[in-house]
Amino acid sequence: MAAPFDLNDDSVVVIVGSGAGGGTLGTELALKGVKVVILEAGGRYEIEDFVNDEWESFGQLAWKDMRTTSGSWRVHKDFPNLPAWIVKAVGGSSVHWAGASLRFQEHEFKIRSTYGSLPGANLLDWPITLAELEPYYAKAEDKMGVTRTNNIPGLPGNNNYKVLEAGARKLGYKEVHTGRMAINSQPRDGRGSCQQIGFCFQGCKSGAKWSTLYAEIPKGEETGNLEVRPNSQVVKIEHDAKGKVTGVVYLDKDGKTQRQKARVVAVAGNSIESPRLLLNSASNLFPDGLANSSGQVGRNYMRHTTGSVYGVFEKPVHMYRGTTMAGIVRDEAGHDPKRGFAGGYELETLSLGLPFMAAFLDPGAWGRSFTSALDSYDHMAGMWIVGEDMPSEANRITLHASAKDKAGMPVANVHFDDHENDTAMRNHAYRQGRAIYEAVGAVRTFPTPPYPSTHNLGTNRMSAKASDGVVNKHGQTHDIKNLFVSDGSQFTSGGAENPTLTIVALAIRQADFIAASMKKGEL
């Protein structure tokens, strides 16, 4: 374990957040000999602490701090203070994610060039291409042990998958399998294979699922170059008279204010907290918040076009047994505007336990149709829609005018309206999802509205020109060269794919860039 670094040690890289982006970046830098302090707002829960009980696990791991919402999106109506279902703990949402690990498609890095101009959307091409990211995708897949890459076999299919596959094949879908998952299908990297326990969102009790908590951070800590400080909520990033970042102010586990000096600061607090921190760090020199000369900090919030479809069958399915998301239909993921929308979507197996099913099925509903659905729970199959939503300047994270957190800092307000492209895509996906289940004899199918967001993207986006976004192609802010963004908020577009693999690939690439720049004396 690293001896704790001194608060006045201004040679360290400080990373805010320990999830897929921050945890990977911190470990990669430590392995290269760079001294790193990761400040994590949540506690540290190891594998043995996880609870296979949805409500209790939610209480233990979820980010429940006050947030507000606005806009016409369904989540604002149903969950006004829970816009996102993410984790506040060491490992971040890599503790809670399902494990789906898909590369972006080539066109998804070039949405402005591919989709043209869509009214009401703020489309921009990434400053990087798929070809540039491919070597880092390969490194990420190897690091994470992604199934169906590097000769790693796929996971077995549970009943939920078998129903999905049978229906999809009847409709003529071709690319249907148990997915590319960062869950061991055989022992690897000192961790065993998936035990099919079925509580993937509650923290993997067997450790088969990749998470920075136990698959990355301990490797960084072993070098002596990485210190992780849990229960450390960063409230402000500080800078000198020239605008260079000098460190961060945070509340420690006892609620005391501390100041950690830094040579470089990387923000990896998820796409709601990262822009909030930059905005809350406003100063005389940066009156609109740090790295915000473009006015784009907090804008272009994406959450994926989501929703679910459930089918009820005459015979039991027991969808909750086995790996939660090991099942995918990829045929609709391409860009085919003949369907009436730009971009594409994935259909992935999903199961929720009874408590969450009751909360998420149709929030606030009651009566015969709702209770009969719950009565058929063990006869149910479920899938989740993940589609590319269109970035819009109006969809954004702002600071609330009056609501404050325990540190006295304004909380984040999340404003979102579905773009008409998102709505057209969701309706198409609902139809196809229902058709899949009806093709194999579902006695009833029902779509359900989007849950609180798990894929939060785009609020500090990458851009070639400083006026169009917040960071360059290395996640380095255009305005401040020793300030970086290392999470999904740097995404220029959302893609149809679950974002974690891309976040990890970008973090590995960013670690190379930061370490090389430090060596050259450029940082």
N, C-alpha and C positions, 0 to 999 in steps of 0.2 A: 504494500500500500504506500502511496506517496505520503511523505511527510506533508502536513498542511503547508500550503504556500502562504507567505506573509501578505497581509493586506496591502502593504506598500510596495510589493514586488511588481514593478511596472514592465517586467519582461514577459509576463504570462499572456497567453491568449485566453480571454474570458468568453465562454459560450453560455448563452441564456437558453436553457432547455436541453433535455437529455433524450429526446425521442429519436426517430429514424434519422433525422438530419443532424441534430446536435450531438447525439450519442455516437454516431458514426464518425462525424468530423473530429470530435474530441479524441476518440480512440486512434484514428488514423494519424492525427498529429502527434499524439504521445508515442506511437510506434516509430515515428520519424525523429524522435528526440526533442520535440517541441513541448514546452511546459504549458499545461492547460488546467484551467479551473472551470468546471461546469457548475453553474448555479441552477438548481431545479426548485421550482416553487412548491412541489409536492414532497411527500415522504418517500422513504425507500422501503418497498415491500418485496421480499424475495419470493421465490417459487413456493416455499412452504407456507407463506402468508396468504396466498390466493384463496378465495372462497368460491366454491362451486354452487353459488346461490345468487341469482341475478340481482335481487334487491340489495342484499348485503354487500355484494361485490361493487355495485354501483355506488353505495355509500362509502366504500373503502377507496375506490380508484377514480371515480369520475370528477371532472372539473365542474364543481357546483357553485363557484363564486358567482356573485350577482352579475348578470348581463341583461341587456334589454334588446328588443327586436322591433322592427317596423317594416312596412311594406305589405304587399298582397300575398306573399308566399304562405303556404299552408302551415309551416312551422310557427309563424308568428301567431296564428290563431290558436293552435293547439298547445304550443310550448313556449309562451312568450318570454320566459326567462331561461330557457335552455335551448339556444340556437344550435348548439353543437354537443354531440355525445363523444367527448374525448377524455383523455386521462390526465390527471394531475398527480404524477408520481415519477420516480426515477424510471427511465425507459419510455416515458411519455406514451403516446398512443400506440407505440410498437408493443405495448403490453396487451392492448385491447383489440388490435387489428385482427382480421380474419386470416391473413397470410397470402392473399391473392397477389401474385407478382408478375405483372404483364408489362412488356415494353410498349411505349408509345409507337404508333404507326408514323411513317414518314410524313404524311400529309398533315398530321396533327401539330407538327412543329412549324407549319407554314399555312396557318388558317386564313390569313388575309389574302395570300396568293391563291389559295385553293377555293375558298368560299366566296371570294369577292367582297363586296360591301353589303352588309346586312343592316338595314335601318334599325336603330336602337341598340346596336352592338358595337363594341369598341375592339375590333379585331386587329391583331398585330402578329407578325411572324416572330418566332423566337430568334434571338441572335445566334443560336446554335442549331445544328441539323442532327438528324438521326445518326448519320455517318460519324459525326464528331463524338456522339455520346455512346456509340456501340461498344468501344473498348471498355468503357466504364460500366455499361450494362452487364457486360460479360464478367467483370470483376465483382459486381454486386451480386449477380446470380451465383457465382462461386462462393462468395462470402456467406450468403444467406442460405445456400443449399436448396435452390429452387428446383422443384421437381420438373421432369421433362427437359432439363438442361444438364449438360456435363454428365450424361449417361445415368442420371438419377431417375429411378422409376417414378411413375405417377402414384398418387395415393389411391387406396381402394375406394370404390364407390358405395356409399350407404344407400338405404332405400329411397331417400329424398332424391339422390342423384339418379337412381334407376328409373324413377317415375319421369324426371326431367328428360333423361336421355331417350326413353321410349317415345315420349310425346314429340320431342324435337325431331327424331328420325322420321316419325310418321309425317311431319310437315316438310320433310326434305332437307332439313338442316344437316350440314356435313361436319362442321368443326365443333364437336361435342365431346368433352372428356372431363376428367376430374381436375383439370386446371394445372396451371403453373403456380405452385404453392411453396412458400418459404416455411414449410413444415416437413420435418424429416420423414421420408417414407422408409428410410433405413438408418441405422445409427450413423452419426456423422458429427464431426467437430466436438467430440466429447459429450454429445447429447444423444439420447435414445430416439427411437422412432415413435411416431404418433400412436397413442393408445386408444384413439377413437372415443375419448371421454365426452366430447360434445360441448364443452363450455369454453370455446375459443375466445369469446369476447370478455371472459371473466379472468383472464390470465391463465396461461397454459400450465397446468399442474405437473405435467411430465417434462416440460422444458423442450419438447420437440419443435415447437414453433419458434422461429427466430425472433428475438427481441434484443434491443441494445442493452436492456437490463442485465441479462446473463450471458449473451453471446458476444457482446462487444466490450462494454465498459470494464469488466474484470480484466480483460487483456490489456486495456490501456492502463488500468491501475497497477498491474503487475510491473510495468516499466518504471514506476516511480515518478512518471511525468504527468500523471492525471490525478486530479483531486475532484471528487464530486461532493458538492455541498447540498444535501436535501433541505427542504423547508426554508429555502432562500428565495424570497420573492423580489425580483429586480423591479425597482420603481422608476429608475431614471438612468440614462446614459449621459456621462459628462464629457466635456471637451475643453480644449484650451483656447486661447485668444485667436489662434490661427484656424480653428475649426477642426483640429485633429482630435479624435476620441482619446480620452485619457483613462477611462474606467467607468465603473457602474456603482450606483447606490442601491443597496438591497436591505430588506428586513430579514434578520436571521430567525432561527427557530424560536427564540425568546421574544421576537417582535422588536429587537433592538436594531437601530439603523447602523449599517456597516458600509464602508466604501472600499471596493476592491479596485486597485489600479490595474491597468492593462496596456499591453502594446497593441493588441488587436481585440476588437469585440465582434462576435458573431451572434446574431439574433436568430433563435430557432424555437420560438415559443408557440408555433402553430399560427395559422393565418388570421386569427382574431387577436391574440395577445401580441404578436410581433408588430403590426402597425400601431396597436394601442401604445406600446412602449415607445416607438419612434415619435408618435404624436405627443405623448406625455413628457417627452424629453425636450420640448420646445424651449428656446432660450432667446436672448436678445439677438444673437447672431443667426439663429434659425427659428424665427418667430412662428413658422408653420409646422414645426416639428423637424426632426433630423431626417436628412436624405430626401427632403420633400420639395426641392426646387421645382419639380415638374407638377406638383399638386396631385400626384398619383398615389401617394401613400394611403392605404386603406381602400382605394378604388378597385374596380374590376373583380370584386369578390365572386368566386365560383364555389359551388358546393356539389356539383354533378347533378344531372337530371336523374332523380331517383324516385322510387316508389316500389311497391312489392305486389306480387300476385300470389294468392293462395288457392289451392284446389282441394276440395273435399272428396274422398273416395269411399266406395262401399266397404273396402277392406282396410285394416290398419296400415299406416305407413311408418309411424314413429319417426318423423323427420328430425327429431332432436337427437337421435343416436348417431354418433359418428362425427367426422370433421364438418364444421358448420358450412364452409363455403367451398368444399372440394367438389365442384361441378360447375361447368360453364358452357354456354352456347355463344360462339363468337361470330356467327355468320352475319349478324346485323351490325358489326363493329365498323365496317368500312363507310366511306362517304358515297352515298348514292342518292342524289337530290330527287330522283324520281319518286321517292317515298314521301316527299313533301317537306323535307327538312335537311339542313346541313349537318354533317357529322354522323356519328353512329353510337350504338350502345351495346353493352354486354348484358346477358342474363346469367345470373349466378345463383346457385342454391343458397337458401337462407332458412334458418329456423330460429324462432324465438321461444323462450320458455313461457309457461302460462302467465306469469306476472306481467312480462313485457308485452305478450300477445294482447292481454286485456288492456294495457295502456296504449298500445300503438295501433291496434286493429282499426278503430275509428274513434279517436279520442272524444270523450263526452257522449258517445252513443250508448244507448241501452235498449232493451226491448228484445222481442223474440229473435230477430235476425242476428243480433249481436250474441245473445246467449247461446243460440243454437250453434253458431260458429264455434264458440268455445267448447260446447258439448262434443263437437266432432274433432277436437284437438288432435287426438292420436290417429285420426284418419286423414290428416291434412298433409299436403306437400307445399313447400314454399320456395319462392325465388325472389331475388332482388334485381332491380333494374339499375344499371350504372351507365349513364350516358353523358356525352359531352354537352355541357351547358355553355351558353354564349356569354363572354365577358361583357359587362356593361359598366360604364363610369358611374351610373347612379346606384349600382349595387355596391355597397361600401360599408366599411367599419369607420365609425366616428366616435368621438368622446361624448359621453352623455352630459347634458347641460348641468344636471344637479346630482345624479346618483354617484356616490363615491365608494371605493373599497375600504378595507380596514386600514390601509396606509394613507387614506385621504385622497387617493388619486381617482380621477373620473373613470367610470367603468366604460366598457365598449358597448356601443349600440350596433347591432347588425341589421342592415337594411337590405332587403332583397325582393325583387319582383321577377317572376318567371318571364323570360323572353318568349315571344310567340313560337320561336323555333324549339324552345325547351318543351312547351306544352304540346306541340305537334309530335315531337319525339316520344314524350311520355305516353300520349294516347296510342301511338303506334305500338309501343312496347307493351302496354296493357293488353291490347288486342292480341298480339302474338303470344304473350304469356298465357292468356286464357285459352287460346287455341291449342297450345301445347298440352295443357291439362285435359281439355275437352277431347283431344285426339286419343287419349287413353282412358276415357270413361269417367271423367270427373262428374260427380252428381251436382256439383255447385262450384263456381269459381268466383272470386272477388278480388278486385284490385284494392290496395290500401294506400293512403296518402303518404308522402315522404315523412320519414322520422327526422329527429334532430340530426344535423349534418355530421358525418364522420370524415368526409373528404372536404377539407376547407382549403381553398387555393386562391392564389392570384393577387393578393392585396399589396404586394411589394414587387411587382412584376419585372422580369428581365426585358431589356430593350436595347437595341443597337444605339439609339439616340437617347441622350439624357432627358430630352423633353417628353419622351413617350412612356417612361417607366421609372423604376427606382434603382435597379441594379443592372450591372453589365453581365456578360455571358459567364463570368466566374462567381456571380452572386455578390460582387463587390459593389457597394453603393456608388452611384455616379458622382455624388457630391463629396463623399468623405472616404478617402482611400483605405483607411484602416478600420472601416465599419463594413461588415458583411451580413447578408441574410442567407440562412442555411436550411430553410424548411420549404414547405409547399407554397408559401406565400410568394416565392419567386417565379412560380409558373406563369408563363405568358398565355397559355391556353390549358384547358382541363383534360383534354383527351377523353376517350371512352374508357380508359383503363384506370384501375385502382392505382393511386399515386405513389405508394411507398417505394416500389423498386426504383422509380425515377428520382425520388428524394435521396435515396441511398447512393445511387450512381452519381448524382450531382455533388453529394457530400464528399465522396471519394475523390472526385475531380477537383473540388475546391480545396481539399487538404493538400493535394499536390501543388496547387497554385499558391496557397498561403505559405507553405513551407519553403518553396522555391523563392518567393518574393522576400521572405524574411532573410533567407541566406544571402540574397543579393543586396540586402539593406534597403529594399524598396518599401518595406513595411516596418 
